[in-house]
Amino acid sequence: MMQSRWMSLVESVANVLVGYIVAVTTQYLVFPLFGLHATLSQNLMIGLIFTGVSLARSYLLRRAFEARRVRQAKSSSSMAACTTNPVK
């Protein structure tokens, strides 16, 4: 069954929101280990920028794979029709 564009977006948003929380927490804990000292608001903004990029990437990849799957399904059904109904 094909996933709708809307459900692709909902899944991507949920995935990215969880990723945002993980990313900001990780930045807050890891940045100081590398001598980077960002405020909480700076960490939130950095996380927001990467979240936007991640959301776009996730949605576009999901749609690309879905388009590929649909093309392959159409191709397979066309090939099956050719083998079961040969032209005379």
C-alpha distances in whole Angstrom, upper triangle without the diagonal:
4,7,9,13,14,12,13,17,17,16,18,21,21,21,24,26,26,27,30,31,31,33,35,37,37,38,41,42,42,43,47,47,47,49,47,48,46,46,43,42,42,40,38,38,37,34,33,33,31,29,28,28,26,23,23,23,20,18,19,18,14,14,16,14,11,13,14,10,10,14,13,11,13,16,15,15,18,20,19,20,23,24,24,26,28,30,34
4,6,9,11,10,10,14,15,14,16,19,19,19,22,24,25,25,28,30,30,31,33,35,35,37,39,40,40,41,45,45,45,47,45,46,43,44,41,40,40,37,35,35,35,32,30,30,29,26,25,25,23,20,20,20,17,15,16,15,12,11,13,11,8,10,11,9,8,12,12,11,12,16,16,15,18,20,20,21,24,25,25,27,29,31,34
4,7,8,6,7,10,11,10,12,15,15,16,18,20,21,22,24,26,27,27,30,32,32,33,36,37,37,38,42,42,42,44,42,42,40,40,37,36,36,34,32,32,31,28,27,27,25,23,22,22,20,17,17,17,14,12,14,13,9,9,12,11,8,10,13,11,10,14,15,14,16,19,19,19,22,24,24,25,28,29,29,30,33,34,38
4,5,5,6,9,10,11,12,14,15,16,18,20,22,22,24,26,27,28,30,32,32,34,36,38,38,39,42,43,42,45,42,42,40,40,37,36,36,34,31,31,31,28,26,26,25,22,21,21,20,17,16,17,15,12,13,14,11,9,13,12,9,11,14,13,12,15,17,16,17,20,21,21,23,25,26,26,29,31,31,32,34,36,39
4,6,5,6,9,10,10,12,14,15,16,18,20,21,22,25,26,26,28,30,31,32,34,36,36,36,40,41,40,42,39,40,37,37,34,33,33,31,28,28,28,25,23,23,22,19,18,18,17,14,13,14,12,9,10,12,9,7,11,12,9,11,14,14,13,16,18,18,19,21,23,23,25,27,28,28,31,33,33,34,36,37,41
4,5,5,6,9,10,11,12,14,15,16,19,20,21,23,24,25,27,29,30,31,33,35,35,36,39,40,40,42,39,39,36,36,33,31,32,30,27,27,27,24,22,23,22,19,17,19,17,14,14,16,13,10,13,14,11,11,14,15,13,14,18,17,17,20,22,21,22,25,26,26,28,30,31,31,34,36,36,37,39,40,44
4,5,5,6,8,10,10,12,14,15,17,18,20,22,23,24,26,27,28,30,32,33,34,35,38,39,39,41,38,38,35,35,32,31,32,29,27,27,27,24,22,23,22,19,18,19,17,14,14,16,13,10,13,14,10,11,14,14,12,15,17,16,16,19,21,20,22,25,25,25,28,30,30,31,34,35,35,37,39,40,44
4,6,5,6,9,10,11,12,14,16,16,18,20,21,22,24,26,26,27,30,31,31,32,36,36,36,38,36,36,34,34,31,30,30,28,25,25,25,22,20,21,19,16,16,16,14,11,11,12,9,7,9,10,7,7,11,11,9,12,15,14,15,18,19,19,21,23,24,25,27,29,29,30,33,34,35,36,38,40,43
4,5,5,6,9,10,10,12,14,15,16,18,20,20,22,24,25,26,28,30,30,31,34,35,35,37,34,34,31,31,28,27,27,25,22,22,22,19,17,18,17,14,13,14,12,9,9,11,9,6,10,11,9,9,13,14,13,15,18,17,18,21,22,22,24,26,27,28,30,32,33,34,36,38,38,39,42,43,47
4,5,5,6,9,10,11,13,14,15,17,19,20,21,23,24,25,27,29,30,31,34,35,35,37,34,34,31,30,27,26,27,25,22,22,23,19,18,19,18,15,14,16,14,10,12,14,11,9,13,14,11,13,16,16,15,18,20,20,20,23,25,24,26,29,29,30,32,34,34,36,38,39,40,41,43,45,49
4,6,5,6,9,10,11,12,14,16,17,18,20,22,22,24,26,27,28,29,32,33,33,35,33,33,30,30,27,27,27,24,22,23,22,19,18,19,17,14,15,15,13,10,12,13,9,9,12,12,10,12,15,14,14,17,19,18,19,22,23,23,25,27,28,29,31,33,33,35,37,38,39,40,42,44,48
4,6,5,6,9,10,10,12,14,15,16,18,20,20,21,24,25,25,26,30,31,30,33,30,30,28,28,25,24,24,22,19,20,19,16,15,16,14,11,11,12,9,6,9,9,6,6,10,10,8,11,14,14,14,16,18,18,20,22,23,24,26,28,29,30,32,33,34,36,38,39,40,41,43,45,49
4,5,5,6,9,10,10,12,14,15,16,18,19,20,22,24,25,25,29,30,30,32,29,29,26,25,23,22,22,20,17,17,18,14,13,14,13,9,10,12,9,7,10,11,9,9,12,13,12,14,17,17,17,20,22,22,23,26,27,27,29,31,32,33,35,37,37,39,41,43,43,45,47,48,52
4,6,5,6,9,10,11,13,14,16,17,18,20,22,23,24,25,28,29,30,32,29,29,26,26,23,22,23,20,18,19,19,15,14,16,15,11,13,14,12,10,13,14,11,11,15,15,14,16,19,19,19,22,23,23,24,27,28,28,30,32,33,34,36,38,38,40,42,43,44,45,48,49,53
4,6,5,6,9,10,11,12,14,16,16,18,20,21,22,23,26,27,27,29,27,27,25,25,22,22,22,19,17,18,18,14,14,15,13,10,12,13,9,8,12,12,9,10,14,13,12,15,18,17,18,21,22,22,23,26,27,27,30,31,32,33,35,37,37,39,41,42,43,45,47,49,52
4,5,5,6,9,10,10,12,14,15,16,18,20,20,21,24,25,25,27,24,24,22,22,19,19,19,16,14,15,14,11,10,12,10,6,8,10,7,6,10,10,8,10,13,14,13,16,18,18,19,22,23,23,25,27,28,29,31,33,34,35,37,39,39,41,43,44,45,47,49,50,54
4,5,5,7,9,10,11,13,14,15,17,19,20,21,24,25,25,27,24,24,21,20,17,17,18,15,12,14,14,10,10,12,11,8,10,12,10,9,13,14,12,13,17,17,17,19,21,22,22,25,26,27,28,31,32,32,34,36,37,38,40,42,42,44,46,47,48,50,52,53,57
4,5,5,6,9,10,11,12,14,16,17,18,20,22,23,24,26,24,23,21,21,18,18,19,15,14,16,15,11,12,15,13,10,13,14,12,11,15,15,13,15,18,18,17,20,23,22,23,26,27,27,29,31,32,32,35,37,37,38,41,42,42,45,47,47,48,50,52,54,58
4,5,5,6,9,10,10,12,14,15,16,17,20,21,21,23,21,21,19,19,17,17,17,14,12,14,13,9,10,12,10,8,11,12,9,10,13,13,12,14,17,17,17,20,21,21,22,25,26,26,29,31,31,32,35,36,36,38,40,41,42,44,46,47,48,50,52,54,57
4,5,5,6,8,10,10,12,14,15,16,19,20,20,22,19,19,16,16,14,14,14,11,9,10,10,6,7,10,8,6,10,11,9,10,14,14,13,16,18,19,19,21,23,24,25,27,29,29,31,33,34,35,37,39,39,41,43,44,45,47,49,50,51,53,54,56,60
4,5,5,6,8,10,11,12,14,15,18,19,20,22,19,19,16,16,12,13,14,11,9,12,12,8,10,13,12,10,13,15,13,14,17,18,17,19,22,22,22,25,26,26,27,30,31,32,34,36,37,37,40,41,42,43,46,47,47,49,51,52,53,55,57,59,62
4,6,5,6,9,10,11,12,14,16,17,18,20,18,18,16,17,14,15,15,12,11,14,13,9,12,14,12,11,15,15,13,15,18,18,16,19,22,21,21,25,26,26,27,30,31,31,33,35,36,37,39,41,41,43,45,46,47,49,51,51,52,55,56,58,62
4,5,5,6,8,10,10,11,14,15,16,18,15,16,14,15,12,14,13,9,9,11,9,6,9,11,9,9,13,13,11,13,16,16,16,19,21,20,21,24,25,26,27,30,31,31,33,35,36,37,39,41,41,43,45,46,47,49,51,52,53,55,56,58,62
4,5,5,6,9,10,10,13,15,15,17,14,13,11,11,9,10,10,6,6,9,8,6,9,11,10,10,13,15,14,15,18,19,19,21,23,23,24,27,28,29,30,33,34,34,36,38,39,40,43,44,45,46,48,49,50,53,54,55,56,58,60,61,65
4,6,5,6,9,10,12,14,15,16,14,14,12,12,10,12,12,9,9,13,12,9,12,15,14,13,17,18,17,18,21,21,21,24,26,26,26,29,31,31,32,35,36,36,38,40,41,42,44,46,46,48,50,51,52,54,56,56,58,60,61,63,67
4,5,5,6,8,11,11,13,14,13,13,12,13,12,14,13,10,11,14,12,10,14,15,13,14,17,18,16,18,21,21,20,23,25,25,26,29,30,30,32,34,35,35,38,39,40,41,44,45,45,47,49,50,51,53,55,55,57,59,60,62,66
4,5,5,5,8,10,10,12,9,10,9,10,10,12,10,7,9,11,9,8,12,13,12,13,16,17,16,18,21,21,21,24,26,25,27,30,30,31,33,35,36,36,39,40,41,42,45,46,46,49,50,51,52,55,56,57,58,60,62,63,67
4,6,6,7,10,11,12,10,9,8,8,7,10,10,7,9,12,11,10,14,15,15,16,19,20,19,21,24,24,24,27,29,29,30,33,34,34,36,38,39,39,42,44,44,45,48,49,50,52,54,54,55,58,59,60,61,63,65,67,70
4,6,7,8,10,11,10,10,11,12,11,14,13,10,13,16,14,13,17,18,17,18,21,22,21,23,26,25,25,28,30,30,31,34,35,35,37,39,40,40,43,45,45,46,49,50,50,52,54,55,56,58,60,60,62,64,65,67,71
4,6,5,7,9,9,10,11,13,13,16,14,11,14,16,14,13,17,18,16,18,21,21,20,23,25,24,25,28,29,29,30,33,34,34,36,38,38,39,42,43,43,45,48,48,49,51,53,54,55,57,59,59,61,63,64,66,70
4,5,5,7,5,6,8,10,11,14,12,9,13,14,12,12,16,16,15,18,20,20,20,23,25,24,25,28,30,29,31,34,34,35,37,39,39,40,43,44,45,46,49,49,50,53,54,55,56,59,60,61,62,64,65,67,71
4,5,5,5,6,8,11,12,15,13,12,15,17,15,16,19,20,19,21,24,24,24,27,29,28,29,32,33,33,35,38,38,38,41,43,43,44,47,48,48,50,53,53,54,56,58,58,60,62,63,64,66,68,69,71,74
4,6,7,9,12,15,16,19,17,15,18,20,17,18,21,22,20,22,25,25,24,28,30,29,29,33,34,33,35,38,38,38,40,43,43,44,46,48,48,50,52,53,53,56,57,58,59,62,63,63,65,67,68,70,74
4,6,9,11,15,16,19,16,14,18,19,16,17,21,20,19,22,25,24,24,27,29,27,29,32,33,32,34,37,37,37,40,42,42,43,46,47,47,49,51,52,52,55,57,57,58,61,62,62,64,66,67,69,73
4,6,10,13,15,18,15,14,18,19,16,18,21,21,21,23,26,25,25,29,30,29,31,34,35,34,37,39,39,40,42,44,44,46,48,49,50,52,54,54,55,58,59,60,61,64,65,66,67,69,70,72,76
4,6,10,12,14,11,11,14,15,13,15,18,18,17,20,22,22,23,26,27,27,28,31,32,32,34,37,37,38,40,42,42,44,46,47,48,50,52,52,53,56,57,58,59,62,63,64,66,67,68,70,74
4,7,10,12,9,9,13,14,13,15,17,18,18,20,23,23,24,26,28,28,29,32,33,34,35,38,38,39,41,43,44,45,47,49,50,51,53,54,55,57,59,60,61,63,65,66,67,69,70,72,75
4,7,8,6,6,10,10,10,12,14,15,16,18,20,20,21,23,25,26,27,29,31,31,33,35,36,37,39,41,42,43,45,47,48,49,51,52,53,55,57,58,59,61,63,64,65,67,68,70,74
4,5,5,6,9,10,11,12,14,15,17,18,20,22,22,24,26,27,28,30,32,33,34,36,37,38,40,42,43,44,46,48,49,50,52,54,55,56,58,59,61,62,64,65,67,68,70,71,75
4,5,5,6,9,10,10,12,14,15,16,18,20,20,22,24,25,26,28,30,31,32,34,36,36,38,40,41,42,44,46,47,48,50,52,53,54,56,57,58,60,62,63,64,66,68,69,73
4,5,5,6,9,10,10,12,14,15,17,19,20,21,23,24,25,27,29,30,31,33,34,36,37,39,40,41,43,45,46,47,49,51,52,53,55,57,58,59,61,63,64,65,67,68,72
4,5,5,6,8,10,11,12,14,15,17,18,20,22,23,24,26,27,29,30,32,33,35,36,38,39,40,42,44,45,46,48,49,51,53,54,55,57,59,60,61,63,64,66,67,71
4,5,5,6,8,10,11,12,14,16,16,18,20,21,22,24,26,26,28,30,31,32,34,36,37,38,40,42,43,44,46,47,48,50,52,53,54,56,58,59,60,62,63,65,69
4,6,5,6,9,10,10,12,14,15,16,18,20,20,22,24,25,26,28,30,31,32,34,36,37,38,40,41,42,44,46,47,49,50,52,53,55,56,58,59,60,62,63,67
4,5,5,6,9,10,11,13,14,15,17,18,20,21,23,24,26,27,29,30,32,33,35,36,38,39,41,42,44,45,46,48,50,51,52,54,56,57,58,60,61,62,66
4,5,5,6,9,10,11,12,14,16,17,18,20,22,23,24,26,27,29,30,32,33,35,36,38,39,41,42,44,45,47,48,49,51,53,54,56,57,58,60,61,65
4,5,5,6,9,10,10,12,14,15,16,18,20,21,22,24,25,26,28,30,31,32,34,36,37,38,40,41,43,44,46,47,48,50,52,53,54,56,58,59,63
4,5,5,6,9,10,10,12,14,15,16,18,20,21,23,24,26,27,29,30,31,33,35,36,37,39,40,42,43,45,46,48,49,51,52,54,55,57,58,62
4,5,5,7,9,10,11,13,14,16,17,19,20,22,23,25,26,27,29,31,32,33,35,37,38,39,41,43,44,45,47,48,50,51,53,54,55,57,60
4,5,5,6,9,10,10,12,14,15,16,18,20,21,22,24,26,27,28,30,31,33,34,36,37,38,40,42,43,45,46,48,49,51,52,53,55,58
4,5,5,6,9,10,10,12,14,15,16,18,20,21,22,24,26,27,28,30,31,33,34,36,37,39,40,42,43,45,46,48,49,50,52,53,57
4,5,5,6,9,10,11,12,14,15,17,18,20,21,23,24,26,27,29,30,32,33,35,36,38,39,41,42,44,45,47,48,49,51,52,56
4,6,5,6,9,10,11,12,14,16,16,18,20,21,23,24,26,27,29,30,32,33,34,36,37,39,41,42,43,45,47,48,49,50,54
4,5,5,6,8,10,10,12,14,15,16,18,20,21,22,24,26,27,28,30,31,33,34,36,37,39,40,42,43,45,46,47,49,53
4,5,5,6,9,10,11,12,14,16,16,18,20,21,22,24,26,27,29,30,32,33,35,36,37,39,41,42,43,45,46,47,51
4,6,5,6,8,10,11,12,14,15,16,18,20,21,22,24,26,27,28,30,32,33,34,36,37,39,41,42,43,44,46,49
4,6,5,6,8,10,10,12,14,15,16,18,20,21,22,24,26,27,28,30,32,33,34,36,37,39,40,42,43,44,48
4,6,5,6,9,10,11,12,14,15,16,18,20,21,22,24,26,27,29,30,32,33,35,36,38,39,40,42,43,47
4,6,5,6,9,10,11,12,14,15,16,18,20,21,23,24,26,27,29,30,31,33,35,36,37,39,40,41,45
4,5,5,6,9,10,10,12,14,15,16,18,20,21,22,24,26,27,28,30,32,33,35,36,37,38,40,43
4,5,5,6,8,10,11,12,14,15,16,18,20,21,22,24,26,27,28,30,32,33,34,36,37,38,42
4,6,5,6,9,10,11,12,14,15,16,18,20,21,23,24,26,27,29,30,32,33,34,36,37,41
4,5,5,6,9,10,10,12,14,15,16,18,20,21,22,24,26,27,29,30,31,33,34,35,39
4,5,5,6,9,10,11,12,14,15,16,18,20,21,22,24,26,27,29,30,31,33,34,37
4,5,5,6,9,10,10,12,14,15,16,18,20,21,22,24,26,27,28,30,31,33,37
4,5,5,6,9,10,10,12,14,15,16,18,20,21,23,24,26,27,28,30,31,35
4,5,5,6,9,10,11,12,14,15,16,18,20,21,23,24,26,27,28,29,33
4,5,5,6,9,10,10,12,14,15,16,18,20,21,23,24,26,27,28,32
4,5,5,6,9,10,10,12,14,15,16,18,20,21,22,24,25,27,31
4,5,5,6,9,10,11,12,14,15,16,18,20,21,22,24,25,29
4,5,5,6,9,10,10,12,14,15,17,18,20,21,22,23,27
4,5,5,6,9,10,10,12,14,15,16,18,20,21,22,26
4,5,5,6,9,10,10,12,14,15,16,18,20,22,25
4,5,5,6,9,10,11,12,14,15,16,18,19,23
4,6,5,6,9,10,11,12,14,15,16,18,21
4,5,5,6,9,10,11,12,14,15,18,21
4,5,5,6,9,10,10,12,14,16,20
4,5,5,6,9,10,10,12,13,17
4,5,5,6,9,10,10,13,16
4,5,5,6,8,10,13,16
4,6,5,6,8,10,14
4,6,5,6,8,11
4,6,6,9,12
4,6,10,12
4,6,9
4,6
4
